[in-house]
Amino acid sequence: MPARHNELPLNEKSLNAVIDAMSAVTLCLTQILSPEQRERFGRDLVTMADIAGRKGKLELTSLLRALRAAVQARAEAIAAAAPEAARRRGGPPM
């Protein structure tokens, strides 16, 4: 593995790796945020995507919207899992 990021070749494989890493960090972050914070984070991603779109940065717009969709899907999965987790531990849903 290259010691520095500037040693990575600029190709489809390395760009996909960067996107995958960014997605993983985003999803990990959403797991530690409260539902309200996740909602705010998602709105901020949409705002940034809209700004990028107005500037003609369509690739960035697409990536930010895809991240927003992933955050939303993760938030829904967390919410759906909460009642089951509470049932297993014998307490009320969080």
N, C-alpha and C positions, 0 to 999 in steps of 0.2 A: 504494500500500500504506500502511496506517495506520502512523504513526510509533510508536505505543504500543499495547500489547496491549489496553488498556481502550477503544480506539477501534474495535475489531472489533465488528461487530454480533453479538448473541447469537442465532444461528439455526442451522439444520441444517448449512449450508455451513461456517460458522466452526467449529462443534463437530467436524465431520468432519475439517477441516483440522488441528485440535489433535490429534485421535486419530491421524491419518496422520503428523504430525510426531513424536509420541511413539513410534509404531511404528518410524519410520525411525531415530530415535536409539537405540532398543533394539536393532534389528538391526545397526546400525553398531557398537555396543558389543560385541555378541556376537562379531563378527569379530576383535576384538583380544584376547579372553579365551582362556585355555587351555581345553581340554576340561573340566578339573576346575572351573575358574571358571565356565564356562557352566552346568555341572550345578548348582553352588551357586546361581547367579543364578536359574536356573529353579525350584529348590526354594524360594528366597525369594519369588518371585512367587506360587507356590502358597500359601505361608504367609500372605502378605498378602491374597490372595484369600479364604482361609478366614476370616481375621479380619474382613475387610469383610463377608463373608456372615453371620457371627454378629452383626454390628452392623446387619444389614438393608440394607446398601448393595449392592443387587443389581446395579445398573449398573456399579459399580466392580468387583465380583466378576467380572462378565462380561468387562470389559475386561482385567483382570489375567490371567484364564484364557486369553483370546485372545492376549495378549502371550506367555504361557508357551508356547502352541502354536506361535507364530511363532518363538520362540527355539529350541524343540525341532526344528522343521523346518529352521531355519538351521543348527543344529549337525549334523544329519544330512546336509545338503547339503555342509557343509564336510568332514565325515568321508568322504563318498563321493568328493569331489573330490581328496582327499589322495593316493590311490594313482595317479590319472591324472597329477597334477602331478609326482609323484616320477618316474614313468615318463618323462615328457617331459624332465625335467632329468637323467635318468640316475642317480638316486640312490634310496635306500630311502625308503619312505613315512614321513612325519613323524608 
